[in-house]
Amino acid sequence: MSGPDISEIERSETFRKYWRKMVTTTIVLFIIWTFFAVWIHLPVQTTKNILIFNGIPLHWFLAAFVAIVGGILLIFIFAFIARKYDEEFKRELRGHA
């Protein structure tokens, strides 16, 4: 009965490190997204009487524009970070092969 190959162990450890980075990044960006999606809308009572752009209430503008744009920006940021992690992961796997 033979144990796992050393390269398998190293690859497994590399994958765990990669996965930990991805989960941490996802959690951090999700927390940032909740700011745009939830917390920015909490002071509605103080912003509903503020009118911008020919009578659009500020709270509607925040909900319709800022939250969506913030979420889309976070998607692009996540894609950039994930690509960087993927390249690093592939480089480490090639080094262990």
C-alpha positions in Angstrom: 0.0 0.0 0.0 1.6 3.2 -1.1 0.8 6.7 0.1 0.0 9.7 -2.1 2.6 11.0 -4.4 4.6 14.1 -3.1 3.5 16.1 -6.1 -0.2 15.3 -5.3 0.3 16.6 -1.7 2.0 19.8 -3.0 -0.7 20.3 -5.6 -3.3 19.8 -3.0 -1.7 22.3 -0.7 -1.4 24.8 -3.5 -5.1 24.3 -4.3 -6.0 24.9 -0.6 -4.0 28.1 -0.6 -5.6 29.2 -3.9 -9.1 28.4 -2.6 -8.5 30.2 0.7 -7.6 33.3 -1.2 -10.6 33.1 -3.5 -13.0 32.6 -0.6 -11.5 35.5 1.4 -11.7 37.8 -1.7 -15.3 36.8 -2.3 -16.3 37.5 1.3 -14.5 40.9 1.4 -16.1 42.0 -1.9 -19.5 40.7 -0.7 -19.2 42.9 2.4 -18.3 45.9 0.3 -21.2 45.1 -2.0 -23.6 45.2 1.0 -22.5 48.8 1.6 -23.7 49.7 -1.9 -26.8 47.5 -1.9 -28.1 48.0 1.7 -26.3 50.5 3.9 -26.2 53.4 1.5 -30.1 53.3 1.4 -30.7 53.3 5.1 -30.8 57.1 5.5 -33.8 57.4 3.1 -35.7 59.6 5.4 -33.0 62.2 5.3 -32.4 62.1 1.5 -35.9 61.7 0.1 -36.5 65.5 0.2 -33.2 66.2 -1.7 -34.0 66.6 -5.4 -31.3 66.3 -8.1 -31.4 66.2 -11.9 -34.7 68.0 -12.5 -36.6 66.6 -9.5 -35.3 63.0 -9.1 -35.2 62.2 -5.4 -31.7 61.5 -4.1 -32.7 58.2 -2.5 -34.1 56.9 -5.8 -30.9 57.9 -7.6 -28.8 56.1 -5.0 -30.9 52.9 -5.4 -31.2 52.9 -9.1 -27.7 54.1 -10.1 -25.1 53.9 -7.4 -25.9 50.4 -6.1 -25.9 49.0 -9.6 -22.7 50.7 -10.8 -21.0 49.8 -7.5 -22.0 46.1 -8.0 -20.8 46.1 -11.6 -17.5 47.7 -10.6 -17.0 45.0 -7.9 -17.6 42.3 -10.5 -14.8 43.7 -12.6 -12.5 44.0 -9.6 -13.3 40.4 -8.7 -12.5 39.3 -12.2 -9.2 41.1 -12.2 -8.2 39.6 -8.8 -9.4 36.1 -9.8 -7.3 36.2 -13.0 -4.3 37.2 -10.9 -4.9 34.3 -8.5 -5.4 31.9 -11.5 -2.1 32.9 -13.1 -0.3 32.5 -9.8 -2.0 29.1 -9.2 -1.0 27.8 -12.7 2.6 29.1 -12.2 2.8 27.2 -8.9 1.4 24.0 -10.5 4.0 24.2 -13.3 6.7 24.5 -10.7 5.6 21.3 -9.0 5.2 19.2 -12.1 
